[in-house]
Amino acid sequence: MPLFLRALAALPLLSSISAMALTAEHYELILRPDYAMQVLEGHARIQLKTDGEPGEAVEIASPNLQIARVTVDGHAVPFEKTATGWRIGLSAASTWLELDYRAPAAEGLVFGEQYVYTAFHTCQWMPCVGADLTRATVAIGLDLPAGQRSVASGGARAYPLYTLGFAAGRFSETIDPHDVRLRYLGVTDDDAALRARFKDSARVLAFLEDKAGVPLPPPVYAQVLVPGAAAQEASTFSVIGQRWLDGIVDAPEDDWAIVHEMAHQWWGNLVTCASWNEFWLNEGIVVFMTAAWNQQRWGEAGYRREIDGARERWQRAKDAGFDKPLSWPGEYPNLRTRRDIQYGKGAVFMHMLREEIGERAFWDGLRRYTQDNAGRGVQSRDLQMAMEATASHSLQALFDRWVY
């Protein structure tokens, strides 16, 4: 029997013990990828925060993990597998939770021959205390073979759990010659090829900073080019599949992946939907911002092309008989339809809002919304209030028709 199973079998069951209402304030992770076995070996040290009446156990919402050992404030404690993750015994005064664990390759943990990266499903590769939208700080250390490079979430700012991640591998790496805050890493490209693909990134960054009214949230932002069709933002970096940038040197206007994922550093990571039914505030705004960049960089035709594409996605949902308000809290029939509404209709609404209140009020409202809500979860009402403040009149009817 493997060591982690022997340790689990030796501990008492916790099925009848009440769970503690907890979140985590801070995660410290030491991670070692095993490329041959496609497994991540991890040690996590988690600072807990009680949020309600204490109980005698805490839930770890990470069923994909194989946990071998758990200590609380330095003392071994019982733990058991549940249908939704793991249950760990605690005391009311518990502060630090430590775990040794393994995470096999999964949808949120992607292995290549000499690289690995995370993608959205954070709880598939790290032990999560709290919901996906819970904010926490993180420090990630990576134990890598010689010659490998990495990027990882971290720093003093708390981000939602779903945005935490890392990428590591035998990457080439270069710094943008026009803005040293921008790093580019790639599996197959050399330094010159990376600079050619990302040559407009500094201009995109300047555009987004101006429209947000907030400097780039992390001190350094990395874009990691990997094989395939990945397109995933994380706090402090993004992973972009080579498929989306294969033709960008000859067709630089095909830069949506660069713009979209960078825009998430503000709308999605810094300012985050407070619940998943408000996900359009992450994605609809970012699709619109990609169109707005196209308008500035490539002209009105580029803007119209992006808005028309969003409108076509929304039309697909309408044709399927599933046109819903943007903040609708119900179940979608599939992921594509959810995206057609939250990405497509969301972007079209931002376009309509811009036409309704005019250029100056719209961009002032977006800056106000971003500045006022930096580092917190938001609802559609927060965007409405910011836009009404700069438009100087009620937008209730418009928001009622599209959002509520």
N, C-alpha and C positions, 0 to 999 in steps of 0.2 A: 504493500500500500504506500503511495507517495507520502512524503512528509506532511504536506499541507492537509491531506485527508486524515492522517493519523492524529494531527493536532485537533482537527475539527471533531473527530469521533470521541476524543477524550473529554470534551467539554459538555456541560449540561444543556438541555434544551431550554429555550427562552420563549416558547410559544405563548405562555400565559402571562408574560411580563409586559406591562404597558410601555409604550414608546414615549420618549421624551420629545417635547416640541423644541427642536433645535435647528439652528443654522450653523454654518461655518463662516468665521470671519477671515480665516487665512489658511492657505494650503502650502506646505513645503513638500516638494516631490523630488525624489532621486530616481531616475529612469534609465534602464539599460535595454536597448532593443537587441533581440536575438534574431538576426536576419535569416539564418538557416531554418530555425523553428517557427519564424513569424510570430513571435511572442514578445511582449513587453514585460520585463521584470521591474517591479516598482516598490519603493518604500515611500509611504505618505505619512506626514505629520500634520495633523489638522487641529487648528485652534477652534474650539467650540464656543457657541454663544446660545444660552438658554433664551427661548422666546415663548414663555408661557409657563404653565405648571410643570415642574420636573417629574419625570417618571424614572424607570429603571433600565431603559434600553433606548437605543437610537437606531433608526433605519438608514442603511446605505443603499441608495437607489441605483445599484450597479450590479445587476444579475450576471453580467458577462464576466465579471472578475472571479478569479480563483484565489481566495484569501487563505493565507497560511498561518498568520500569527497576528494577534491584536493585543495591544497594551493601552491602558488608560492611565495617564499620569504615572507611567513607568511600571504599572502592575498588569500582569496578564489577566484577561477577562474572558468570559464565555461569549461565543458567537455562533450563529447558525444561519444556514441558507434558508431563504424564504422564496415565495413565488415571484416576488418583485425585487429581490436583492439580498441583503444580509441584515440581520438583527444582532446588535452588539450590546452587551450588558454594560451599564454605567452606574455611577452614583450621582446624586444630585449636585455634587460639587465638582464634577469632572470638567477639566479644562482642555487637556491635550489628548487627542486620540492618535495612535500610531498603528499602521498596518503594513505588513509585508504581503505582496500579492503578485499575481501574474494576470496579464490581459492578452488573450489570443487575438489574432487579426479579426477585424469585424468591419462593419460599414463605417464606423467612426475611427478606425485605426487601420490605415492602408500601408501595406508593405510592398516594396519592390525589391529587386536583388540587392541593392546597396543604398536604399533610402526608405524612409518611413515618414508618414505625416498623418495628422489627425484631421477629422472633418465633421464638425457639428455635433456628433453624438458623443459628447464629452464623457458621459457616465459609462461608456463602453471601455474606456482606458484608464480612468481614475476614479477613486471612491468619492461619490457625491453625497454630501449632507445637505438636503434641501432640494428645491425645485430647480429646473433648468434656468429660470430667470432670476434666481437668487444671486446677489452680487457678493464677491469675495476677492481679496488679493491673493496672488499666487507667486511663488518662487520655484522655478523648475530648473533642476540640474540634470544634465545628460552625461552618462558614462558611455563614450563612443569609441570605436576603433580609431587608431591613429589616422590622421588625414581627413577625417570627416568634419563637416561644419553643421551648424544648427541655428535655428531661430526658435524663440519660445515666448509665450505670454509672460508677463511679469511687470514689476514696478509697484509704485505706491498707490496707484489708482485701482479701485475695486471694479471688476467687470462681471457681467452675468456669466454663470458657469458654462453656458453653451458656447461662449466665445473663446474659452480658454483652449490652448493647444500648443503644438510644437511641430517642427519638421526637422529632420536630420538626414544626413547622407553624404555621399561623396560628391559634393556640389562644387561647381565653379562659383565664384563670388566676385562681385564688383560693386563699387559705390558710384552713384550718379555724379557726373562731373559738374552738374549745375546745382545740386542740392544734396549735401552730404547726409541728410536725414534719410535718404532713400538707398536701400540695399537691394541688390538683385542676386538671386541664387538660382542655379539650374543644374539638372541632372546631365544633360547632353550638350548644352551650349557652352562655348568658351566665353571669356569675358567680353570680347568684342561683339559676339552675337547677342549676348544679354543686353548690352548697351543699345544695340540697334533695335531690338524688340521693344525696349522700354524707353526709347529716346524722348517720348512726350510726357513721361510721368511727372517731371518737375513742373511742367505747364499745367497738368491736371491738378497737381497738389495746390498750386497757387490759385487756381480757379475755385477749388473746393474750400480753401481757407477763406477766401473773400466772401463766398456765398454763405458759409456757415457763421462767419463772424467769430470763429474760434480757431486758434492755431491747431495744427496737427496734434491730436491728443497724445500719442506716444512720442518720445524724443527721437526714436528711429522707427521707420516703417520698412518692412521687408516684403518683397514679392518673390515667391518661390515657384519656379517653372518646373513642372513635373510631367511625365508622359500621361497621355489620356485626356479626359475631358473634365477634370476637376475645376470647380469655381467656388471657392469657399473662403469667406472672411474669417479672421480670428482677431482677437485683441493683439495689436502691434504688428501683424503680418497677414498676408493672404497667400493661398495656394491656388495657382492657375494652371490648368491643363494646357499642354502644348498645342492641342487641337485648336484652341481659340486664338492662338497667336502665330500659327504656321504661316499665314499670308500677310502678316502685318507690315513687314518691311516694304512689300510692293503695294499694299493697300492700307496705309496708316489710318484711314478712317474706320477700320474694323477694330477699334480699340475698346469696345464695350466692356470686356472682362476687366481690363485694367481700371477703367473709370468706376464701374459698378462696385468692385471689391474695395477700392480705395475709399469710395464714398461711405461705405459701411463703417469706417473708423469714426465717423460722426453719427450717422443715422443707422442705428442698429447696435453699435458697440457703446458709444458715449451716451447717446440718448436711445433708450431701448423701450420697446413695447412692454407695458406692465402685465399684459396677458396675451396669450397666443391669438385670441380673436382680434387683437389690435395689431397683428403682424404687418398689416399694410403700412403702418407708420415706419417700419423698417424698410420694406421692400418697395412699396409704391413710391415712396419719396426717392429712393435710390434709382429706380428705373427712370423717374422723371429727371433726376439730376444728370443721368447719363445723356438724356435728350438735350438738356440745357447746355451741357458741355459741347455736344455736337453742334448746337446752334452757334456757340461762340467760336469754335475751332473750324467747323466745316460749313457753316452757313445755314440758312433757313431750311434748305432741302434736307440737311442732316437731322435737324430737329423734327421736321414733319415725318420723316421716315421712322424715327423712334416712336413718336406718339401714335402714328398709324399702326405700327407693330403692336403697341400696347392695346390699342383699340380693337385690333383683330383678335387678340387673346381674350379680351372681355367678350367680344361677339361670340366666340366659340362657347363660352359658358352660357350666354343667352340662348344660343341655338340648342344647347342641351337642356334648356328649361331650368337653368340654375343661376339666375341673376340674383345676387344677395347684396344687402348693404355691406359696406366695407368693414364695419365692426361687428358683423353678424357672429353670434356665439355658438351656432350649431355645428353639426358635423357635415363635412364635405364628402361627396361620393368618392373622390380620389385626389391625389396630390396635384395632378394637372389642373383640375378645376379650381382647387384652392389657389393655385398660382395665377390662374386666369383672372380671378377676382382680386386677390391681394396685390399682385404685381401689376397686372394689366389695367384693371379698372382703377386701382390706386393711382397709377401714373396719369391716367386720363383725368381723374379728379383734380390732381395737382395742376394740370394744364388748364382745366376749367376755372379753378380758383384763381390762377394767375390772370386769366382773361377777365374774370369778374371784378377783381379789385385793383388791377393795374400793376405795372412793373415795380414802381417804387414801394408801394404798400406790400406787395407780395414778398419781395426780397428782404425788406425790413422785417416783415413778419416771420420769415424763415429764420433770420438771424436771431430774432427775439426768442423764438421757440427753442432754438439750439442752445443759446446762452443760458436761458432760464432753467433749462432742464438737463444740463450737462451732469452726468453721473447718476441719473435716476430713471425710474420707469415712468412711462407716460401713457395717457389715454388720448383718444381723439379730441376730447374736450380741451386738452392742453394746447393742441395745434389750433383749434378754433379760437381760443382766448387770445393767443398771440396774434393771429391774423386779424381778429376784430379790433385789437388795440391799435394796429397800424392802419387798418382800413377806416377806422372811426365810425363804423356802423355794424349792425348785427349781421351775422352770416348764418343765423339759425336755420333759415329755410333751405339754404344751399346744403348745409351739413345734414339736415334732416333727410333731404332727398337722396344724397349720395352715401352718407356714412352711417346714420342711425336707422 
